[in-house]
Amino acid sequence: MKRFLYIFLLFTLPLCALVAQERKVQNKPYIDYRRLHYGFFVGVHMQDLELVNNGYVTPEGQQWYGDVAAYSPGFSVGVLADLRLNSYLSLRLIPTMHFGDKTVILREQNSGERVRQQLKSTYVSLPIEAKFAAERFNNYRPYVIAGVSPMLDLTVKKQRPILVKPFDLMLEVGFGCDFYLPFFKLNPELKFAFSILDILDKDRSDLLDANYLKYTRSLDKVTAKMIVLSFYFE
C-alpha cells in the first residue's frame, strides 16, 4: 500500500508545484457546470484478505493458521458517470472491472507443513460515490470521495482449501485531484476499499475430500481489502 501512496504523491506533487500562485487562464472552464458528464479510467490495484484464525485443533492434533503471503499488482478499468449536485458535491457511478490475485499460505503450527493457494479474482463492481471538491484554483482542484461498492467475483473456484463467496460489499474512501488540461480533465486518484461482509464460505458441500474441511474450520472470518490507484479521463 505504501508503494501506491508514493507513486500517487510523486505524480501529483510535482504537478501541483508547477502551478504558480497567480491566476492563470483556465482550461475547460465550463466542464464542471455540466449537469452530467462522462469519462473512463485505467489503474492498478492491490488485493488483500484479512483472515481471522480461531486456533481450531483437528482430531489428529493439528492447528492450521492462514495468512496472505504474497501480493501481485492487478489491473483495473471502468467508465464514469458524474452527476453534479452543487458547486462542491457530485454523485458518481463507476462500473468497474478489477483483474488480480493474492496468495494464501496455510501453515500447520507444530509440523510447519504448508499449503499454498492462489486466489485469482475478476471483480465486477458498481461503486456509488459522493465526491467533495474544493474550490478550483487555476487548473487544479483537489477532492475527497466516499461511497459503497457492491462486487461480484466471476472466478471463484470450488474444491479448494479455502472457498470465498462471490458477492461482497465494500466501503470506499479516497482522495485525488482534478487537473484541467487543454483538451480533457485528468484525475489521478488513490482509493481504499474495505469489505463489510464475511466472505468465507463455510458450507463446503463442494468438497470431494473431507480432509479439506480442517482449513475452513480453522478460520472464523475472511474479509477483503483493496487499494486502487486510478487515472480518470473526462
Stockholm file with secondary structure:
# STOCKHOLM 1.0

chainA/1-234         MKRFLYIFLLFTLPLCALVAQERKVQNKPYIDYRRLHYGFFVGVHMQDLELVNNGYVTPEGQQWYGDVAAYSPGFSVGVLADLRLNSYLSLRLIPTMHFGDKTVILREQNSGERVRQQLKSTYVSLPIEAKFAAERFNNYRPYVIAGVSPMLDLTVKKQRPILVKPFDLMLEVGFGCDFYLPFFKLNPELKFAFSILDILDKDRSDLLDANYLKYTRSLDKVTAKMIVLSFYFE
#=GR chainA/1-234 SS CHHHHHHHHHHHHHHHHHSCSSCCCCSSTTGGGCSEEEEEEEEEEEEEEEEEECCCBCTTSCBEEEEEEEEEEEEEEEEEEEEECSSSEEEEECCEEEEEEEEEEEEETTTCCEEEEEEEEEEEECCEEEEEECCCBTTEEEEEEEEEEEEEETTCCSSSSSCBCSEEEEEEEEEEEEEECSSCEEEEEEEEEEECSCCBCCCCTTCSCGGGHHHHHTEEEEEEEEEEEEEEEC
#=GC SS_cons         CHHHHHHHHHHHHHHHHHSCSSCCCCSSTTGGGCSEEEEEEEEEEEEEEEEEECCCBCTTSCBEEEEEEEEEEEEEEEEEEEEECSSSEEEEECCEEEEEEEEEEEEETTTCCEEEEEEEEEEEECCEEEEEECCCBTTEEEEEEEEEEEEEETTCCSSSSSCBCSEEEEEEEEEEEEEECSSCEEEEEEEEEEECSCCBCCCCTTCSCGGGHHHHHTEEEEEEEEEEEEEEEC
//
